[in-house]
Amino acid sequence: MKIPTAYIDGFARGREADPERAGNYIAHTMIGDPSAEAMVLDLDAVGQEESSRLIRAGMVGDDEGLRDAPRSVREFFASCAEPPEWVDLPPFLPGCRMFHRNTRLVLAGMVAGVLVEGFATNIAKSFFLTGRLRDQGVRRLKQNNRHMLEIFMPGGMANHADGWTHSIRVRLVHAKLRNMLAKSDEWDVDELGVPLSSAHLGFAISAFSARLLKHLKSLGASFDEEERRSFMAVWRYSGYLMGIPETILFRDEADALEIFRIGRICEPPPSMESIVMASSLINSAPLFAGLEERTERQKLAGYIAQVSRALIGNELADELMYPESPTLGFLWKFRLMHRIEGIKNKLNPGRARDNSNLTTILDVSMFDDEGISYNLPDHVYAEQSSQW
């Protein structure tokens, strides 16, 4: 097994904790997504406009529109249209209900919890190099929220529904960026492994699901065991559509937590890029929430940093150079305020409508007048790429 040099020390630590999982994680640092990468290479040859048309045809199941498409494109969409045998759509509904009942807390857990924890790994390096949060950061965050919203809409994961198409769109964007980063002088495969590797995607989907459930409980969310399993199942199928190999894709919540735990052990300590990306995320959040006044933005960013420190723990927060802030009793107070907010909404139905979870997620999600964009990035640096 080829071990990227950045992971030699982490692999040694990981083998002490769980040799099999550590070996599997490191092996996947050298694995990308061959079928998607071959497809986007073929699409490069036909130009952006035709590429977008072919992707749209595949997304909506237009076989006639794909008749003259490159073979890689036709085979890619044919494989996506056949869900694995473990997918069962009706049990996704309890997870959808849980998501929409707790949307505000889901957003808080994502921004202040799992996204920051993801940036504490080498995942941060690809984001830093491309500038996906440094430039157009608000748009990227809103696109991420749109993906999450669509996969948790009832029926959203059926073939050609919006959750299904958004998951595949993420896969194609990753494949295009992976190809461009691999050719970039700034990416060293021998040191870092494959850009946007299967290891990192498997780690990320485990965080978005199981780790997010942990943060949701800390923030005061309510859900039962059926909803818990359903929430995990939705994320698992989305991860499959995003091209994560089943060899690193979690089976259930316990498996996801172990992938996350061993991945953290195998990853190098937070880098300069991790610190920059975590800071960019915290400071971008007020902007995509719609705050433009400087003092208000700074106040909210400081509060989000406090929430984040309470969720991720003081050790990681210090490594990411968070400002000092007390955490004792902070989450208890957060949960109390959340319960008070719920009581106020019950007593005042009009207030509840104005502050509904659906309104919140719609406000912070990316919706373009022309619908879903199937353009792909055409430059490794976000500031030099066409809009996608």
Buried (B, 14 or more C-beta within 10 A) or exposed (E): EEBBEBBEEBBEBBBEBBEEBBBBBBBBBBBBBEBBBBBBBBBBEBEBEEBBBBBBBBBEEBEEBBEEBBEBBBBBBEEBEEBEEEBEBEEBBBBBBBBBBBBBBBBBBBBBBBBBBBBBBBBBBBBBBBBBBBBBBBBBBBBBBBBBBBBBBBEBBEEBBBBBBBBBBBBBBBBBBBBBBBEBEEBEBEEBBBBBBBBBBBBBBBBBBBBBBBBBBBBBBEBEEBBBBBBBBBBBBBBBBBBBBEEBBBEEBEBBBBBBBBBBBBBBEBBEBBBBBBBBBBBBBBBBBEBEEEEEBEEBBBBBBBBBBBBBEEEBBEBBEBEEBEBEEBBEEBBEEBEEBEEEBEEEEEEBEEBBBEEBBBEBBBEEEEEBBBBBBBEBBBEEBEEB
